[in-house]
């Protein structure tokens, strides 16, 4: 929460996920890549923290392990971990904004 600052500055959950570097910054037009965008924009410490949280969540939650196995069947391990980090970043946005407890079944059902 301290690294994020006031959550009201993010209008949508996607803006927060982008700030945490949990989404790609590719630009496409007509199915063609038009550049990488501003890849270094955002908070690198939040990006690191969410990847670490994703790795720890793999150890503690069976449904996150199942989600990880489904993702690694389609892509590689790094992309699967980053997808879990993205889901955790989205969940943290709502936790901070609404002051509610984390419900992992809601995020990974």
C-alpha positions in Angstrom: 0.0 0.0 0.0 2.8 2.4 0.8 4.5 1.7 -2.6 1.2 2.3 -4.4 0.3 5.5 -2.8 -3.3 6.8 -2.9 -5.4 4.2 -4.9 -7.8 6.9 -6.1 -5.2 8.1 -8.7 -6.0 4.9 -10.7 -9.3 5.2 -12.4 -9.5 1.5 -13.4 -7.9 -1.7 -12.3 -6.1 -1.9 -15.7 -4.3 1.3 -15.0 -3.1 -0.1 -11.7 -1.9 -3.4 -13.4 -0.1 -1.3 -16.0 1.6 0.8 -13.3 2.7 -2.5 -11.6 4.2 -3.7 -15.0 2.0 -6.7 -15.0 0.8 -6.2 -18.6 2.6 -5.9 -21.9 3.0 -2.5 -23.6 2.8 -3.7 -27.2 1.1 -1.6 -29.8 -0.8 -3.3 -32.6 -2.6 -2.0 -35.6 -4.3 -4.2 -38.1 -2.7 -7.2 -36.5 0.8 -5.9 -37.0 3.2 -4.9 -34.2 3.8 -1.1 -34.2 6.2 -0.9 -31.3 6.8 -1.7 -27.7 5.4 1.4 -26.1 6.9 2.6 -22.9 8.1 -0.7 -21.4 10.0 0.9 -18.5 7.0 3.0 -17.3 5.6 2.0 -13.9 7.0 0.7 -10.6 9.6 -1.9 -10.9 9.4 -2.7 -7.2 5.7 -3.5 -7.4 6.4 -5.7 -10.4 9.1 -7.6 -8.4 6.8 -7.9 -5.4 3.9 -9.4 -7.3 6.1 -11.9 -9.0 7.4 -13.0 -5.6 3.9 -13.2 -4.3 2.9 -15.3 -7.2 5.8 -17.7 -6.5 4.8 -18.0 -2.8 1.1 -18.4 -3.8 2.1 -21.5 -5.8 3.4 -23.2 -2.7 0.3 -22.4 -0.5 -2.8 -22.7 -2.7 -3.8 -25.7 -4.7 -6.2 -23.9 -7.0 -3.4 -21.5 -8.0 -1.2 -24.6 -8.7 -3.9 -25.9 -11.0 -4.2 -22.5 -12.7 -0.4 -22.5 -13.2 -0.4 -26.0 -14.6 -3.1 -24.9 -17.1 -1.1 -21.9 -18.2 2.2 -23.7 -18.5 0.5 -26.3 -20.7 -0.2 -23.4 -23.2 2.9 -21.2 -22.6 6.1 -21.2 -20.7 6.7 -20.9 -16.9 7.6 -17.2 -17.0 4.4 -16.2 -18.7 2.4 -18.3 -16.3 4.0 -16.7 -13.2 3.4 -13.3 -14.7 -0.2 -14.1 -15.3 -0.6 -15.1 -11.6 1.1 -11.8 -10.7 -1.3 -9.9 -12.8 -4.3 -11.6 -11.1 -2.8 -10.8 -7.7 -2.2 -7.2 -8.7 -5.9 -6.9 -9.8 -7.0 -8.5 -6.6 -4.8 -6.1 -4.5 -6.3 -3.1 -6.3 -9.8 -4.1 -5.1 -8.5 -5.0 -1.7 -7.0 -1.6 -1.2 -9.9 0.3 -2.8 -12.8 -1.5 -1.1 -11.0 -2.5 2.2 -12.0 -6.1 1.9 -10.3 -9.4 2.6 -8.6 -11.4 -0.2 -10.7 -14.2 -1.6 -8.4 -16.4 -3.8 -11.3 -18.5 -5.0 -12.9 -15.4 -6.5 -9.7 -14.5 -8.4 -8.7 -18.1 -9.5 -12.0 -19.9 -9.9 
